Every structure is written in structure tokens, then in C-alpha cells.
Amino acid sequence: MKIVTLIENLVQQTNYVAEHGLSLYIETGGHRLLFDTGLSGKFIDNAVKMGIDLAQVDAVVISHGHYDHAGGLNAFFEINAKAKVYAQKSAFLPKFSRGFKYIGNETNAEVLAKRLIELNEVTEIVPGVYLFPQTKLFDRTDTNFKDFYFQEGDTKRPDEFDDEQFLVLKKNSEINILTACSHRGITNVCATAVEYFKLPVGMILGGFHIKDCPESQYQFMIEYLKRLAPKYIGVSHCTGVDKFARMMNDCSAKVFYNQTGNEINLK
């Protein structure tokens, strides 16, 4: 199994570009998947430079409906005529932050309707790759809902991210968790996966949305991760560089920053 970060907030390799967003490419057993599409089509430009042909991607998983995760979907449709799109329909409702700033996406509804697959239970979408369409709220201490809203009809409602999805890659009797923003909390994401598989965690990879979180939430997360004892934690996107630096000291796992161009091989 190979995971390549096509785009992320940061980049050190000068031949690639970065943007506020996230897109991961997964290759396993002849299957090719995308987990999110970043803010724009820039992830496609990076993929070309990496020698990855996104026209051959079989499926796209959209973690949630914010512009920095689904904003590149239309650009992807222009180069790929076959990939299924695994997402919740509610991900394409109008989304807002602080009540007024629009942070949704403008996905081509006609193309999406032909490709959309909405799941309501854990599903192995290709061998060894499991899609979790819901995250249980074991503890609301670690959640990131403040100032987020969605619009249904003429009414704006507080968003608790029922549309948020994550992936689990199962390999050698352990699980590897891929998350995008963890609005429902990285501890809840991990607990949902562990409850389902009852296996140890090899790696957690993605955004934790703790950049501006309260200290109490950060400490709650750290104590949970110490008990969980994953081998590796790869942080991205909305985790925040300052929190990454703290996590390197506070976690027993090996913590790394998963920036644009990074490649991980699960053996």
C-alpha cells in the first residue's frame, strides 16, 4: 500500500506547490484511490510531476463538504471519466463558518449525480481499504464544531459534521487511520475504528483540527494517544505547525509532518 500526499498546506520540494487543503493518493493491489481533492486543481499538477496518472483513479472519497477538501472535484472530473465518488449527500449542502463566510464547494451536480455513492455503514471499498461514513462521539471534549454551520432550505443550522468520513487501511493485523480534518475529534475517529476492528493502530495520518483548540482539548487528545500507542502519527493541514512541534515532545509515537510530496509505503 502506498500513500502519496498530492497537496497540503506546506511544501519543501520546490517542484511541487502547496495550498490550504489536503489530497491523498492511495495505491493498493492495482486499485487507485483519492482521499479528498484539495482546494483547486493544483493537486493534479503535482500528480503529473510525481508521475501519477489520475485518469486511472477508480474512486474518490470526500471526507466532508468544505472547499479545501472538495474544491478540486470539478477539475478532477475534467481528467477522469470513471471514478466513483464516495460522499454523503449532505456534504454538498451550503457550508459556512462564523455564520456568514461561505466555505462550501461548487461541485458539478450533474456529473456528481452519475458518480455519487452514499454509504451508511462501514464498507471495504477495495481490498484492505475501509470507508467509515460516520464517526461516533464517544466524548465531546475533542470535537471541532464551533462557528461552523450548514444551510438546509432557508435555515442555517450548527454543523456537527454528520457528513464527515474517514478511511482505514488494514495491513498485517493492524490498522492505519486516514483522516482529513477530524471535526468530530481525532480521538473519536480512532475510537470508532478501534471499536470496529479491535486491532492495534500502526499509523494515524491527516488533519486533527487542533490549531486553535483549547488547552483542555489538546491535553485530552494527548492522553488518549498515549493510551492508544500508535507507532506513527503523521499530522497535516489543520493540525497546525505549533501543535505539531508540541506533539513531537508530548507523544510516545514517532510524530512527523505529512507535507506535499511525502510518500509512505505500508509493508
N, C-alpha and C positions, 0 to 999 in steps of 0.2 A: 504493500500500500504506500502510495506517495501522495504527499500533501504539499502543494506549492502556493505561497501567498502571492496572488496576482496583483493585489493592491491593498495598501494600508496607509495610515497617516504618515508614516515615516519611511525613508529610504536612504541607504548609504551607497548603494551601487548606482553610479552616475548614468548608466544606460537605461535605467527604469525611472518612472515617475511615481509620485505619491499623491494622494488626495485624502480628504476626510471621508473615510469609508472603509469597506472591507469586502474582499472577494477571495475565496479559497478554491483551488482546483484540486480534485481528488482523482487519482487513477488507481484502479484495483481490478485485477483479474480480467483485463480487457474492457472494463467499464470506465467511463469518464463522466465525472460529475462536477458541478459548480455549487458552491455554498455562498450565496449572495453575489451581487454584481456591482458593488461599489456605487459611487455617486454618478458616474458618467461612463462613457465608453473607453476611458483610459486603461481599464484593466485589459481590454482587448489588445491595445497597442503593446502593453507589457508582455502579454501572452505570445504575440508574434515574435518579439525579441527573445523570448525564452524557448522558442521552437515548439510551442503548444498550439495545436490546431483546434480552436474552439468550435469549429464547424462540426467536429466529431463528438462533441459532448452529447451524452444521452439524456441527461436530466439536470435540472436546476432546482435547488432548494432555496426558497426565500425565507429567511429567518423571521422577518417581521416587515411591516409596511413603510418604514421610514426611508426617506430619499437617499440616504447614504448607504443603503443596503439593497434597494431595488431600483435605484435611479438609472442603472446601466442596462436594465432589462430590454428596453426598446432597441438599443444598439446591438445587443446580443441577438435579438430576433432577426436583425438585418443580415447576420452572417451565419445563422444556424436555423435550419428549416425543420428540424426534427425533435429537438429536446422537449421532454415533458417538463412542466413547471409544477413543483410541489409547493403549495402555499395554502394558507387559509384565505377564504374569500374576504374576510374582514380586514385582511392586510391591505386591501385596495380601497378601503374607505378613506375619506379625508382625515388627515392626522395633523395635530397641532401641538406646539409647545408654548407654555406660558399663556395658553388660552387664545392666542391670536396668530402666532407665527406658523405658517403652513410648512409642514415637514413631511408631507405625504409624497406620493410618486404619481407620475402621469403615464402609466403603462398602457400600451395599445390594447384596449379592451377587446377588440375583435380578434386579434391574434391570441391574446391570453385565453379567451373562451375556448379556443380549439385545443389548447395545450394543458389547461389547468387540471391538476389532480388535487383534491382536498381530502386529506386523511383525518380520521378521528380516533385512530388507535396506533400504537407502536407498530411499525411496519419495516421489514427488511427490504429496502427498495432495490438493492443489488446485494449479492452475497457478502456478508460481513459488514454491511453499512445499514444502520437502523435509523429511521426517522422518528423522532418523538414530537408529535404535534401539540402536546400540552406539557406544561411544567407544573407539578404540584406545588402548592405553597405550604411547605412544612413549617416555615417560620417567616413572618412578615418583617422581621428585623432587617433581613437582607433582601430588600426589594427597591426598585428604582422607578417609581410611578409619579413622583412629584412633578407637577406642572405639565403633565402630558395628557392630551385629550384626543378623542376621535369624534367625528360627526356622523350621526345617523339621522337621515332626514334633515330637519331644521334644528336639531338639538345636538349640542356638544356635551359629551359625557367624559368623565375621568377614565383614562385608559389604563387598565391593569394588564394589558398585553396578552389577552387570551389567544391572539394570533401568533405568539412567539413560538418558534420551533427550534430544535437543536438536533445534532447528529451524534451517533455513537458508532465508532469503528471498533469492531471486536476482532482481536488478534491474539493468538497464543494464550487463551484463558485469562485475558484481561481486557478492559475496555478503555478506549480513548475518546474523550468527550470534546466535541467541537461546538462552540457556542459563538454567537455574534455580538450581542450587546448585554445579554443576561439582565434584561429589565426585571424579570421575575426572580433575580438573585442567583449568583453562581452557586451558592450553597444549595438552593432549591433545585437547580439544574442537576447538580451532581447527585443529590439525594434521590431524585426521581430516577436517574439512570442506575444507581446502585441498588435501589429497591427492586428494580425490574430484573437486572442481571445477577445480582448477588455475587459479583466478581470484583477483584481489586482494580484500581484505576492506575493505568500506566501514565497517561498524559491528559492534561486539560489544556485546551488551546482556544483562544479567542478573546473577545472583549468582555470585561467584567463590570463596566459602567460604575466604577468607584472613584473616578477622577475627583469629584467634589462631594463624595459621600461623608456623612458624619463619622466621627472617630469611633463611636459605638458600633456602627455597622462594619467598619474596617476590622475592628478587633474581633467581632463576632465571626467574620469571614475567616480571619487568620486562625482562630481557634478551631474552626471546623476543618480547615485544610490540614492542620496539624494532625487531627484525629483521622482524617481520610487517608493521609500519607501517600499521595500520588508520587510517582518517580519524577515527573517533569511538569512544569507549568509554563506554558507559552502565552504571554499576555500580548494583547493587540488593542489598537483602536481606542475605545472609550475607557480603557483602564487608567490611562494617564501615566506619563513618564515618572512623575514624582512617586506615585503609588508603586510603580514597578521597582523603583530603587528601594523603597521600604520593604517590599515583598522579598527582594533578594536577601535581605537580612532576617526577615521575620519568618520565612517559610523553611521547613526542613527539606522540601523538594528542590531540585535544580530549577531555578527560575530564569527564563530567557525572554527577550523581546522579539516577537514574531513579526518582523517588518517586511515590507515589499521585497520580493525576490527570494525570501527564505524557502528552503526545500527541506522537508522532513520525510525520511523513509522509515516506515514501521516494519520491523523484521520479526 
